[in-house]
């Protein structure tokens, strides 16, 4: 208790030039001030970094859109958002990715497994379907033909979602429900023997007849919004500095210091 009183009362007094004012710095409160200032500045710089990342991502997408689609069969490691053509055998496995809102409605992204060669398979995102009022049941979707030839874009997973045990549920013999897009869980679904799952999905082109609603989202937050958040954090840091100075600068005693 005594130590706390010392911390709360111990101050450093600094005369401001030749004026009759002094800067009274309480050690304890100054430590809190510095801690908060560092946090606010770090948040501001982090948002600036995110602004630059989003700008680079938009540039990358625009570059990919300008390129002609290439056959997935001849690409070793396609770029993110690269447009590709593909063909293959449609396998029976279907995955409903839950918690996918669309224009204020709850629903699922529907993934079908495509075997594009004897030892290579890839998940095809056919688009979004609305959830039923009774979430215990999955909406009925049209099946694909046994063979498919179509066009889409490559999409790599952006981060690993936090999913709990039981996030992947088997609803029927070949139908699965997954609570979030995760390659970790998609890899656990039975595949043809000796097959390799490609480390990305294909988002079906909106013009294809085989899909559902496909208003593909590329960035959840534009760079301008990240910049606005950065300005907000820096503004709070500046306000904190002003409050600190206003509350710490006091008139000196008549005796001097």
Sine and cosine of phi, psi and omega as CSV:
sin_phi,cos_phi,sin_psi,cos_psi,sin_omega,cos_omega
0.00,0.00,-0.69,0.72,0.02,-1.00
-0.90,0.44,-0.63,0.77,0.01,-1.00
-0.89,0.46,-0.64,0.77,0.02,-1.00
-0.90,0.43,-0.64,0.76,0.04,-1.00
-0.88,0.47,-0.63,0.78,0.01,-1.00
-0.89,0.45,-0.71,0.71,-0.02,-1.00
-0.89,0.45,-0.61,0.80,-0.05,-1.00
-0.98,0.21,-0.35,0.94,-0.08,-1.00
-0.94,-0.33,-0.33,0.94,-0.06,-1.00
-0.97,0.26,0.82,-0.57,-0.09,-1.00
-0.72,-0.70,0.38,-0.93,0.14,-0.99
-0.94,-0.34,0.77,-0.64,-0.02,-1.00
-0.93,-0.36,0.80,-0.60,-0.03,-1.00
-0.81,-0.59,0.85,-0.53,0.04,-1.00
-0.95,0.30,0.70,-0.72,0.00,-1.00
-1.00,-0.02,0.99,-0.16,0.00,-1.00
0.80,0.60,-0.75,-0.66,-0.03,-1.00
-0.97,-0.23,0.28,0.96,-0.05,-1.00
-0.99,0.14,0.05,-1.00,0.03,-1.00
-1.00,-0.09,0.44,0.90,0.00,-1.00
-0.86,-0.51,0.48,-0.88,0.02,-1.00
-0.75,-0.66,0.47,-0.88,0.10,-0.99
-1.00,-0.08,0.92,-0.40,-0.01,-1.00
-0.99,-0.17,0.94,-0.35,-0.08,-1.00
-0.95,-0.32,0.93,-0.36,0.11,-0.99
-0.99,0.17,0.81,-0.58,-0.11,-0.99
-0.85,0.52,-0.68,0.73,-0.06,-1.00
-0.92,0.39,-0.76,0.65,-0.01,-1.00
-0.93,0.38,-0.53,0.85,0.03,-1.00
-0.91,0.42,-0.61,0.79,0.04,-1.00
-0.89,0.45,-0.68,0.73,0.05,-1.00
-0.89,0.45,-0.68,0.73,0.02,-1.00
-0.85,0.52,-0.74,0.68,-0.01,-1.00
-0.90,0.44,-0.65,0.76,0.01,-1.00
-0.88,0.48,-0.73,0.69,0.02,-1.00
-0.90,0.43,-0.63,0.78,-0.01,-1.00
-0.90,0.44,-0.69,0.73,0.02,-1.00
-0.88,0.47,-0.68,0.73,0.00,-1.00
-0.88,0.47,-0.73,0.68,-0.03,-1.00
-0.90,0.43,-0.66,0.75,0.02,-1.00
-0.92,0.40,-0.65,0.76,0.03,-1.00
-0.89,0.45,-0.64,0.77,0.04,-1.00
-0.90,0.43,-0.63,0.78,0.03,-1.00
-0.90,0.43,-0.72,0.69,0.01,-1.00
-0.92,0.39,-0.55,0.83,0.06,-1.00
-0.89,0.45,-0.66,0.75,0.04,-1.00
-0.92,0.38,-0.55,0.84,0.09,-1.00
-0.91,0.42,-0.65,0.76,0.06,-1.00
-0.89,0.46,-0.67,0.75,0.02,-1.00
-0.91,0.42,-0.57,0.82,0.07,-1.00
-0.86,0.50,-0.72,0.69,0.00,-1.00
-0.92,0.40,-0.63,0.77,0.02,-1.00
-0.88,0.48,-0.70,0.72,-0.01,-1.00
-0.91,0.41,-0.62,0.79,0.05,-1.00
-0.89,0.45,-0.67,0.74,0.03,-1.00
-0.91,0.42,-0.61,0.79,0.02,-1.00
-0.91,0.42,-0.67,0.74,0.03,-1.00
-0.90,0.44,-0.67,0.74,0.04,-1.00
-0.87,0.48,-0.66,0.75,0.00,-1.00
-0.89,0.45,-0.69,0.72,-0.01,-1.00
-0.90,0.43,-0.67,0.74,0.00,-1.00
-0.90,0.44,-0.62,0.79,0.04,-1.00
-0.90,0.43,-0.68,0.73,0.01,-1.00
-0.90,0.43,-0.61,0.79,-0.03,-1.00
-0.92,0.39,-0.43,0.90,-0.02,-1.00
-0.99,0.17,-0.25,0.97,-0.01,-1.00
-1.00,0.06,0.54,-0.84,0.05,-1.00
-0.95,0.32,0.57,-0.82,0.03,-1.00
-0.86,0.51,0.60,-0.80,0.04,-1.00
-0.88,-0.48,0.42,-0.91,0.00,-1.00
-0.94,0.33,0.76,-0.65,0.01,-1.00
-0.89,0.45,-0.43,0.90,-0.05,-1.00
-0.92,0.40,-0.39,0.92,-0.06,-1.00
-0.97,-0.26,0.03,1.00,-0.02,-1.00
-0.99,-0.16,0.77,-0.64,0.06,-1.00
-0.98,0.19,-0.85,0.53,0.02,-1.00
-0.75,-0.66,1.00,-0.03,-0.02,-1.00
-0.93,0.38,0.44,-0.90,0.03,-1.00
-0.97,0.22,0.39,-0.92,0.09,-1.00
-0.88,0.48,0.70,-0.72,0.02,-1.00
0.95,0.33,0.14,0.99,0.04,-1.00
-0.94,0.35,0.71,-0.70,0.03,-1.00
-0.99,0.15,0.73,-0.69,-0.08,-1.00
-0.71,-0.71,0.41,-0.91,0.22,-0.97
-0.95,-0.31,0.49,-0.87,-0.04,-1.00
-0.44,-0.90,0.32,-0.95,0.09,-1.00
-0.50,-0.86,0.43,-0.90,0.00,-1.00
0.13,-0.99,-0.04,-1.00,0.01,-1.00
-1.00,-0.01,0.73,-0.69,0.03,-1.00
-1.00,0.10,0.85,-0.52,0.03,-1.00
-1.00,0.00,0.18,-0.98,-0.16,-0.99
-0.97,0.23,-0.37,0.93,-0.13,-0.99
-0.93,0.36,0.75,-0.66,0.06,-1.00
-0.75,-0.66,0.71,-0.70,0.00,-1.00
-0.86,-0.51,0.76,-0.65,0.13,-0.99
-0.99,-0.16,0.90,-0.43,0.04,-1.00
-1.00,0.04,0.92,-0.40,-0.09,-1.00
-0.99,0.12,0.09,-1.00,0.05,-1.00
0.86,0.50,0.70,0.71,0.02,-1.00
-0.90,-0.44,1.00,0.00,-0.01,-1.00
-0.95,0.31,0.48,-0.88,0.02,-1.00
-0.52,-0.85,0.94,-0.33,0.03,-1.00
0.82,0.57,0.69,0.72,0.05,-1.00
0.99,0.14,0.05,1.00,0.01,-1.00
-0.94,-0.35,0.56,-0.83,0.02,-1.00
-1.00,0.00,0.56,-0.83,-0.01,-1.00
-0.11,-0.99,-0.36,-0.93,-0.12,-0.99
-0.70,-0.72,0.49,-0.87,0.30,-0.95
-1.00,-0.07,0.69,-0.73,-0.09,-1.00
-0.96,-0.27,0.86,-0.51,-0.01,-1.00
-0.94,-0.34,0.73,-0.69,0.09,-1.00
-0.88,-0.47,0.55,-0.83,-0.05,-1.00
-1.00,-0.06,0.81,-0.59,-0.04,-1.00
-0.89,-0.47,0.77,-0.64,0.07,-1.00
-0.99,-0.12,0.95,-0.30,-0.10,-1.00
-1.00,-0.06,-0.20,0.98,0.13,-0.99
-0.39,-0.92,0.01,-1.00,-0.06,-1.00
-0.87,0.49,-0.52,0.86,-0.08,-1.00
-0.82,-0.57,0.30,0.95,-0.03,-1.00
-0.73,-0.69,0.77,-0.64,0.06,-1.00
-0.78,-0.62,0.39,-0.92,0.01,-1.00
-0.54,-0.84,0.55,-0.84,0.06,-1.00
-1.00,0.08,0.74,-0.67,0.04,-1.00
-0.95,-0.30,0.87,-0.49,0.07,-1.00
-1.00,0.08,0.93,-0.36,-0.07,-1.00
-1.00,0.08,-0.12,0.99,0.03,-1.00
0.87,-0.50,-0.23,-0.97,-0.18,-0.98
-0.95,-0.30,0.65,-0.76,0.13,-0.99
-0.78,-0.63,0.53,-0.85,-0.04,-1.00
-0.97,0.23,0.57,-0.82,0.01,-1.00
-0.97,0.26,0.45,-0.89,0.08,-1.00
-0.98,0.19,0.40,-0.92,0.06,-1.00
-0.83,0.55,-0.59,0.81,0.06,-1.00
-1.00,-0.06,0.97,-0.23,-0.09,-1.00
-0.93,0.37,-0.16,0.99,0.04,-1.00
-0.95,0.32,-0.31,0.95,-0.01,-1.00
-0.92,-0.39,0.59,-0.81,0.05,-1.00
-1.00,-0.07,0.54,-0.84,0.03,-1.00
-0.92,0.40,0.52,-0.86,0.06,-1.00
-0.97,0.23,0.69,-0.72,0.01,-1.00
-0.79,-0.61,0.49,-0.87,0.04,-1.00
-0.93,0.35,0.65,-0.76,0.02,-1.00
-0.99,0.15,0.39,-0.92,0.04,-1.00
-1.00,0.08,0.36,-0.93,0.14,-0.99
-0.92,0.40,0.26,-0.97,-0.05,-1.00
-0.90,0.43,-0.50,0.86,0.07,-1.00
-0.84,-0.54,0.61,-0.79,-0.04,-1.00
-0.71,-0.71,0.61,-0.80,0.14,-0.99
-0.70,-0.71,0.88,-0.47,-0.14,-0.99
-0.44,-0.90,-0.16,-0.99,-0.06,-1.00
-0.72,-0.70,0.55,-0.84,0.02,-1.00
-0.27,-0.96,-0.23,-0.97,0.02,-1.00
-0.77,-0.63,0.54,-0.84,0.01,-1.00
-0.97,0.26,0.68,-0.73,0.01,-1.00
-0.64,-0.77,0.89,-0.45,0.04,-1.00
-1.00,-0.03,0.52,-0.86,0.01,-1.00
-0.91,0.42,0.68,-0.73,0.02,-1.00
-0.96,-0.26,1.00,0.01,-0.01,-1.00
0.99,0.14,0.33,-0.94,0.00,-1.00
-0.97,-0.25,0.86,-0.51,0.00,-1.00
-0.94,0.35,0.41,-0.91,0.07,-1.00
-1.00,0.08,0.95,-0.31,-0.01,-1.00
-0.86,-0.51,0.57,-0.82,-0.03,-1.00
-1.00,-0.06,0.20,-0.98,0.07,-1.00
-0.83,0.55,0.66,-0.75,-0.04,-1.00
1.00,0.06,0.19,0.98,-0.01,-1.00
-0.91,0.41,-0.46,0.89,0.05,-1.00
-0.96,-0.27,0.86,-0.51,-0.02,-1.00
-0.84,-0.55,0.67,-0.74,0.07,-1.00
-1.00,0.00,0.90,-0.44,-0.07,-1.00
-1.00,-0.03,-0.49,0.87,0.08,-1.00
-0.42,-0.91,-0.16,-0.99,-0.12,-0.99
-0.84,0.54,-0.63,0.77,-0.05,-1.00
-0.80,-0.60,0.28,0.96,-0.04,-1.00
-0.86,-0.51,0.75,-0.67,-0.08,-1.00
-0.79,-0.61,0.49,-0.87,0.11,-0.99
-0.88,-0.48,0.83,-0.56,-0.01,-1.00
-0.85,-0.53,0.74,-0.67,-0.13,-0.99
-0.98,0.19,0.03,1.00,0.04,-1.00
-0.03,-1.00,0.42,-0.91,-0.04,-1.00
-0.95,0.31,0.94,-0.35,-0.06,-1.00
-0.56,-0.83,0.87,-0.50,0.05,-1.00
-0.92,0.40,-0.46,0.89,0.04,-1.00
-0.84,0.55,-0.70,0.72,-0.01,-1.00
-0.99,0.15,-0.59,0.81,0.04,-1.00
-0.88,0.48,-0.56,0.83,0.03,-1.00
-0.92,0.40,-0.39,0.92,-0.05,-1.00
-0.99,0.10,-0.12,0.99,0.04,-1.00
-0.98,0.21,0.70,-0.71,-0.06,-1.00
-0.82,0.57,0.73,-0.68,0.02,-1.00
-0.88,-0.47,0.24,-0.97,0.14,-0.99
-0.86,0.52,0.56,-0.83,-0.06,-1.00
-0.86,0.51,0.65,-0.76,0.04,-1.00
0.90,0.43,0.31,0.95,0.01,-1.00
-1.00,-0.09,0.45,-0.89,0.01,-1.00
-0.92,-0.40,0.77,-0.64,0.04,-1.00
-1.00,0.06,0.82,-0.57,0.04,-1.00
-0.90,0.43,0.57,-0.82,-0.13,-0.99
-0.99,0.14,0.51,0.86,0.04,-1.00
-0.45,-0.90,0.15,-0.99,0.13,-0.99
-0.91,-0.41,0.23,-0.97,0.12,-0.99
-0.94,-0.34,0.83,-0.56,0.07,-1.00
-1.00,-0.03,0.89,-0.45,-0.12,-0.99
-0.88,0.48,0.68,-0.73,-0.01,-1.00
-0.87,0.49,0.66,-0.75,-0.03,-1.00
-0.85,0.52,-0.38,0.93,-0.01,-1.00
-0.99,0.13,-0.14,0.99,-0.04,-1.00
-0.95,0.31,0.56,-0.83,-0.01,-1.00
-0.99,0.15,-0.12,0.99,-0.16,-0.99
-1.00,-0.06,-0.02,1.00,-0.16,-0.99
-0.91,-0.41,-0.21,-0.98,-0.02,-1.00
-0.87,-0.48,-0.56,-0.83,0.02,-1.00
-0.93,0.38,0.79,-0.62,-0.07,-1.00
-0.71,-0.70,0.94,0.35,0.11,-0.99
-0.99,-0.14,0.97,0.26,-0.16,-0.99
-0.89,0.45,0.75,-0.66,0.04,-1.00
-0.99,-0.10,0.73,-0.68,-0.03,-1.00
-0.98,-0.22,-0.65,0.76,0.04,-1.00
-0.70,-0.71,0.73,-0.68,-0.01,-1.00
-0.96,0.27,-0.47,0.88,-0.03,-1.00
-0.66,-0.75,0.83,-0.56,-0.03,-1.00
-0.94,0.35,0.34,-0.94,-0.01,-1.00
-0.86,0.50,-0.52,0.85,-0.01,-1.00
-0.89,0.46,-0.55,0.83,0.00,-1.00
-0.96,0.29,-0.62,0.78,0.08,-1.00
-0.88,0.47,-0.65,0.76,0.03,-1.00
-0.90,0.44,-0.64,0.77,0.03,-1.00
-0.90,0.44,-0.64,0.77,0.05,-1.00
-0.91,0.42,-0.63,0.78,0.03,-1.00
-0.88,0.48,-0.71,0.71,0.03,-1.00
-0.88,0.48,-0.62,0.78,0.02,-1.00
-0.89,0.45,-0.72,0.70,0.00,-1.00
-0.91,0.42,-0.66,0.75,0.03,-1.00
-0.92,0.40,-0.57,0.82,0.06,-1.00
-0.90,0.45,-0.65,0.76,0.05,-1.00
-0.91,0.41,-0.61,0.79,0.04,-1.00
-0.90,0.45,-0.68,0.73,0.03,-1.00
-0.90,0.44,-0.67,0.75,0.03,-1.00
-0.89,0.46,-0.65,0.76,0.03,-1.00
-0.88,0.48,-0.66,0.75,0.02,-1.00
-0.89,0.45,-0.69,0.72,0.01,-1.00
-0.88,0.48,-0.71,0.70,0.00,-1.00
-0.88,0.48,-0.67,0.74,0.00,-1.00
-0.88,0.48,-0.71,0.71,-0.04,-1.00
-0.93,0.38,-0.67,0.74,-0.02,-1.00
-0.89,0.46,-0.64,0.76,-0.04,-1.00
-0.99,0.13,-0.26,0.97,-0.08,-1.00
-0.97,-0.22,-0.39,0.92,-0.01,-1.00
-1.00,0.07,0.85,-0.53,-0.06,-1.00
-0.73,-0.68,0.31,-0.95,0.10,-0.99
-0.94,0.34,0.63,-0.78,0.02,-1.00
-0.97,0.23,0.36,-0.93,0.04,-1.00
-0.92,0.39,0.43,-0.90,0.03,-1.00
-0.83,0.55,-0.46,0.89,-0.03,-1.00
-0.96,0.27,-0.16,0.99,-0.03,-1.00
0.85,-0.53,-0.92,-0.39,-0.09,-1.00
-0.99,0.13,0.00,0.00,0.00,0.00
